[in-house]
């Protein structure tokens, strides 16, 4: 992990469990990995809730999965997908530069 991850007071580790039969078959049929979609949804909700409470958050998708697994005694048949860091930021919050809605949304065509 990087320097700021060592300073974060809270680290939430999102772990992928095995899928049940119908989810596995449905994912295969649709060529989608539904567990990753679910993890993305919960990760965004965690970060939005943290922001609402005045906390900063950072999602880490690149970490030493083996070290995390060993430290937290996560079984080998589970996958560490994402780590979310939470804490109070020491840096000033900068103003976001948002794109215009017509740059990111389209109707009736791509």
C-alpha positions in Angstrom: 0.0 0.0 0.0 1.1 3.6 -0.5 2.0 6.2 2.2 -1.5 7.7 2.6 -3.1 4.3 3.0 -0.9 3.7 6.1 -2.2 6.9 7.6 -5.9 6.3 7.0 -7.7 5.5 10.3 -10.2 3.3 8.6 -9.7 0.8 5.9 -12.7 -1.2 4.5 -11.8 -4.3 2.6 -14.4 -5.5 0.1 -14.1 -9.2 -0.5 -15.8 -11.2 -3.2 -17.6 -14.4 -2.1 -18.4 -17.3 -4.3 -21.6 -17.0 -6.4 -24.6 -19.3 -6.2 -25.5 -21.4 -9.2 -28.1 -19.2 -10.7 -25.9 -16.1 -10.4 -23.0 -17.9 -12.0 -25.1 -19.2 -14.9 -26.8 -15.8 -15.4 -23.4 -14.0 -15.4 -22.0 -16.5 -17.9 -25.1 -16.2 -20.2 -25.0 -12.4 -20.1 -21.1 -12.2 -20.1 -21.2 -10.1 -16.9 -19.6 -10.6 -13.5 -22.5 -9.5 -11.3 -20.4 -9.7 -8.1 -18.2 -6.9 -9.4 -21.2 -4.8 -10.2 -22.6 -5.3 -6.7 -19.2 -4.4 -5.1 -19.0 -1.2 -7.2 -22.5 -0.2 -6.0 -21.7 -0.8 -2.4 -18.3 1.0 -2.7 -20.0 4.1 -4.2 -22.6 4.1 -1.4 -19.9 3.8 1.3 -18.0 6.7 -0.2 -21.1 8.9 -0.6 -22.1 8.2 3.0 -18.6 9.0 4.2 -18.7 12.3 2.3 -22.1 13.1 3.8 -20.5 12.6 7.3 -17.6 15.0 6.4 -15.0 12.3 5.7 -12.7 11.8 2.8 -12.5 8.5 1.0 -10.2 6.8 -1.5 -10.8 3.6 -3.4 -7.8 1.4 -4.0 -8.1 -1.3 -6.6 -4.4 -2.0 -6.8 -3.0 -3.6 -3.6 -1.0 -6.5 -2.5 -3.9 -9.0 -2.3 -1.7 -11.7 -0.7 -0.6 -9.4 2.1 -4.2 -8.1 2.8 -5.5 -11.7 2.7 -2.8 -12.9 5.1 -3.1 -9.9 7.5 -6.9 -10.3 7.8 -6.9 -14.1 7.5 -9.1 -14.1 4.5 -9.6 -17.6 3.0 -7.8 -18.4 -0.3 -11.1 -19.1 -2.0 -12.2 -15.4 -1.5 -10.9 -12.4 -3.5 -9.9 -9.0 -2.2 -11.5 -6.7 -4.8 -11.2 -3.2 -3.3 -10.0 -1.3 -0.3 -11.7 1.9 0.7 -9.8 4.3 2.9 -11.7 6.7 5.1 -10.6 9.6 7.2 -10.5 13.4 7.6 -8.5 14.9 4.9 -5.6 17.2 5.7 -5.7 18.9 2.3 -8.1 21.6 1.3 -11.0 20.4 -0.8 -10.6 21.7 -4.3 -13.5 22.8 -6.4 -14.6 20.2 -8.9 -14.6 20.9 -12.6 -17.7 19.3 -13.9 -18.4 18.6 -17.5 -21.6 19.9 -19.1 -24.5 17.5 -19.0 -24.5 17.2 -22.9 -20.9 16.1 -22.8 -21.7 13.0 -20.7 -25.4 12.1 -21.5 -26.9 11.3 -24.9 -30.5 10.5 -25.9 -31.6 7.9 -28.4 -28.1 7.3 -29.7 -24.5 6.9 -28.4 
